[in-house]
Amino acid sequence: MTLDIWLFAAVCLFILAFCAVLRVISGPTLHDRLIAANMAVTLACAGALSLTVSVGDLIIPVLTGLLACIVFATTIRISQVQKRETP
């Protein structure tokens, strides 16, 4: 049995992304949660890239890129709205 190093890297990155998602849930401030959400998406994108190398399916980075754009745009919008509401 051989160990696929790209699959192992993808699993490790997805575990780290899950840990960042846990930080999103329990973050003390909104800015901490937004940074954790951005970090989770970044780690998930890196994991998806490793998974793409391992599996060889090119639809994975396309879907991951779309999801990342949506999450990044949402966090930017939330930070702008929150900035305007605080005096």
C-alpha positions as CSV (number, residue, x, y, z in Angstrom):
1,M,0.0,0.0,0.0
2,T,1.5,3.3,-1.0
3,L,0.8,6.6,0.7
4,D,-0.3,9.4,-1.7
5,I,1.4,12.4,-0.3
6,W,-0.9,14.9,-2.0
7,L,-4.0,13.2,-0.5
8,F,-2.3,13.2,2.9
9,A,-1.6,17.0,2.5
10,A,-5.2,17.6,1.5
11,V,-6.5,15.8,4.5
12,C,-4.2,17.7,6.8
13,L,-5.3,21.0,5.3
14,F,-8.9,20.1,5.6
15,I,-8.4,19.3,9.2
16,L,-6.8,22.7,9.8
17,A,-9.7,24.4,7.9
18,F,-12.1,22.6,10.2
19,C,-10.2,24.0,13.2
20,A,-10.5,27.5,11.8
21,V,-14.3,26.9,11.4
22,L,-14.4,26.1,15.1
23,R,-12.7,29.4,15.7
24,V,-15.4,31.1,13.6
25,I,-18.1,29.6,15.9
26,S,-16.4,30.6,19.2
27,G,-14.6,33.8,18.2
28,P,-14.9,36.5,20.8
29,T,-15.2,39.4,18.4
30,L,-16.6,39.9,14.9
31,H,-13.2,40.8,13.5
32,D,-11.8,37.6,14.9
33,R,-14.5,35.6,13.3
34,L,-14.0,37.3,9.9
35,I,-10.3,36.5,10.0
36,A,-11.0,32.9,11.0
37,A,-13.5,32.6,8.1
38,N,-10.9,33.9,5.6
39,M,-8.3,31.6,7.0
40,A,-10.7,28.6,6.8
41,V,-11.4,29.3,3.2
42,T,-7.8,29.8,2.4
43,L,-6.8,26.5,4.0
44,A,-9.7,24.7,2.2
45,C,-8.6,26.2,-1.1
46,A,-5.1,24.8,-0.5
47,G,-6.6,21.5,0.4
48,A,-8.7,21.4,-2.7
49,L,-5.6,22.2,-4.8
50,S,-3.8,19.3,-3.2
51,L,-6.8,17.1,-3.7
52,T,-6.9,18.1,-7.4
53,V,-3.3,17.0,-7.8
54,S,-4.1,13.7,-6.1
55,V,-7.4,12.9,-7.9
56,G,-6.8,14.7,-11.2
57,D,-10.3,16.2,-11.5
58,L,-10.2,19.8,-12.7
59,I,-13.8,20.7,-11.5
60,I,-12.6,20.8,-7.9
61,P,-10.6,24.0,-8.1
62,V,-13.3,25.7,-10.2
63,L,-15.9,25.0,-7.5
64,T,-13.6,25.9,-4.7
65,G,-12.6,29.2,-6.4
66,L,-16.3,30.2,-6.8
67,L,-16.9,29.3,-3.1
68,A,-13.9,31.3,-2.0
69,C,-15.0,34.4,-4.0
70,I,-18.4,34.3,-2.4
71,V,-17.0,33.9,1.1
72,F,-14.3,36.6,0.6
73,A,-16.9,39.1,-0.8
74,T,-19.2,38.3,2.1
75,T,-16.6,38.9,4.7
76,I,-15.6,42.2,3.0
77,R,-19.2,43.3,2.9
78,I,-19.8,42.4,6.6
79,S,-16.7,44.3,7.7
80,Q,-17.8,47.4,5.7
81,V,-21.3,47.4,7.2
82,Q,-20.0,46.8,10.7
83,K,-17.4,49.7,10.3
84,R,-20.2,52.1,9.3
85,E,-22.5,51.2,12.2
86,T,-19.9,51.7,15.0
87,P,-19.4,55.4,16.0
